Amino acid sequence: MANGNREIERKYLLNGLPLHARTVPALDIIQGYLPGVRITERLRRTVSGGSARYYRTIKSGVGIDKLEVEEEIDRTFFETVWPLTRGHRVEKRRYAVPEGDVVWEVDEFVDRSGLWLAEVELKSVSQRVVVPEWLEPYVVREVTDEANYANYVLSK
């Protein structure tokens, strides 16, 4: 989280997985969403190097600046609530690529063909974003304000 209980980020649609992203270790992620309208509740399991961690996140808002409250949970809680997310899940592989004073997170959606997104978390809404040279050829367009690219909407 970039700023307390705020998530300030810009998101970009990509036309493929950048070669440079493949130079960092990948994090395998499954996440599911509980039913909600104004507030979205997400469960997430991340796996890196055979080690799993579990999270519960509450989000609200759209666009560049959203409310986000996240806490780590245990496996038992995750497995108990996970069935409630059926029909609203996403599976992806994340590559976190440091670039200057930010980290670009490139997501490869492994539960569908041909979808890649890049996100960068910011310290403020006014922070200038410079798309790095290694990412630039893959950017189709910025989709920060396009609800169709929110993970909740993409979940199935």
C-alpha positions in Angstrom: 0.0 0.0 0.0 1.4 3.3 -1.0 -0.3 5.7 1.4 -2.0 4.5 4.6 -5.4 3.1 3.8 -5.3 4.6 0.3 -4.3 2.8 -2.9 -3.1 5.3 -5.4 -2.1 3.6 -8.7 -2.2 3.8 -12.4 -3.0 0.8 -14.6 -2.0 0.0 -18.2 -3.2 -2.6 -20.6 -0.3 -4.5 -22.3 -0.1 -6.4 -25.6 2.2 -9.1 -24.1 4.5 -10.0 -21.3 7.6 -7.8 -21.4 10.9 -9.7 -21.6 12.3 -7.6 -18.8 9.6 -8.7 -16.4 10.7 -12.3 -16.8 14.1 -11.4 -15.2 12.5 -11.1 -11.7 10.9 -14.0 -9.7 7.2 -14.5 -10.2 4.5 -14.5 -7.5 1.6 -16.8 -8.2 -1.7 -15.3 -7.1 -5.2 -16.5 -6.8 -7.8 -14.1 -5.6 -11.6 -14.3 -5.2 -14.2 -11.7 -4.4 -17.1 -11.8 -2.0 -20.4 -10.3 -3.2 -20.7 -6.6 -2.7 -21.7 -3.4 -4.4 -20.0 -0.3 -2.9 -17.3 -2.2 -1.0 -15.4 -5.1 -2.5 -13.9 -7.7 -0.3 -11.1 -9.8 -1.7 -9.3 -13.0 -0.5 -5.9 -13.6 -1.9 -3.3 -16.4 -1.7 0.2 -15.7 -2.9 2.8 -18.3 -3.5 6.5 -17.6 -3.9 9.2 -20.3 -3.6 6.7 -22.8 -2.3 5.6 -20.6 0.6 2.0 -19.4 0.8 0.6 -16.3 2.4 -3.0 -15.3 2.7 -4.7 -11.9 2.8 -8.1 -10.3 3.2 -8.6 -6.9 1.5 -11.5 -4.4 1.5 -11.6 -1.9 -1.3 -13.9 1.0 -2.2 -13.8 3.5 -5.1 -12.7 3.6 -8.7 -10.0 5.4 -10.6 -6.5 6.4 -9.4 -7.3 6.9 -5.7 -9.2 4.2 -3.7 -9.7 3.1 -0.2 -7.8 -0.1 0.6 -7.5 -1.9 3.9 -5.6 -5.2 3.9 -4.7 -7.7 6.6 -2.8 -10.9 6.6 -5.0 -13.9 7.5 -4.3 -17.5 8.3 -4.9 -20.5 6.0 -7.9 -21.7 7.9 -9.8 -18.5 7.5 -8.9 -18.4 3.8 -10.0 -22.0 3.2 -13.3 -21.4 5.2 -14.3 -18.3 3.3 -12.8 -19.2 -0.2 -15.9 -21.2 -1.4 -18.0 -18.0 -1.1 -15.9 -16.5 -4.0 -17.0 -19.2 -6.5 -17.7 -17.5 -9.8 -15.6 -14.4 -8.9 -12.0 -15.5 -9.1 -8.8 -14.4 -10.9 -5.5 -16.3 -11.3 -2.4 -14.5 -12.3 1.4 -14.5 -12.2 2.9 -11.2 -10.9 6.3 -9.8 -11.8 7.4 -6.9 -9.5 10.0 -4.9 -11.4 11.8 -2.1 -9.5 12.3 1.0 -11.6 13.7 4.1 -9.9 11.6 4.9 -6.8 8.6 2.8 -7.9 7.8 -0.8 -8.5 6.0 -1.9 -11.7 3.7 -4.9 -11.1 3.2 -6.8 -14.3 0.3 -9.3 -14.1 0.0 -12.2 -16.5 -3.5 -13.6 -16.2 -3.0 -17.4 -16.4 -6.8 -18.2 -16.2 -7.4 -16.7 -19.6 -5.5 -16.1 -22.8 -4.1 -12.8 -23.9 -4.5 -10.5 -20.9 -1.6 -8.6 -19.3 -1.8 -5.5 -17.1 0.9 -3.3 -15.5 0.3 -1.3 -12.4 2.4 1.2 -10.5 1.6 2.4 -7.0 2.2 6.1 -6.3 2.7 8.2 -3.2 0.2 10.9 -4.4 -2.3 11.5 -7.1 -0.1 14.2 -8.6 3.0 12.0 -8.8 4.3 12.0 -12.3 4.4 8.5 -14.0 7.1 7.8 -16.5 6.6 4.5 -18.3 10.0 2.8 -18.4 11.7 2.0 -21.7 11.4 -1.8 -21.2 7.6 -1.5 -20.8 6.8 1.2 -23.3 6.6 -1.0 -26.4 4.0 -3.3 -24.7 1.6 -0.5 -23.5 -1.6 -0.4 -25.5 -3.2 2.3 -23.3 -3.7 3.5 -19.8 -6.9 1.9 -18.3 -6.8 3.4 -14.8 -10.3 4.8 -15.1 -11.8 1.9 -17.1 -13.9 -0.2 -14.8 -13.7 -3.2 -17.2 -10.0 -3.7 -16.1 -10.7 -3.8 -12.4 -9.8 -7.3 -11.1 -13.3 -7.7 -9.6 -14.9 -7.1 -13.0 -12.4 -9.5 -14.6 -13.1 -12.2 -12.1 -15.1 -15.2 -13.3 
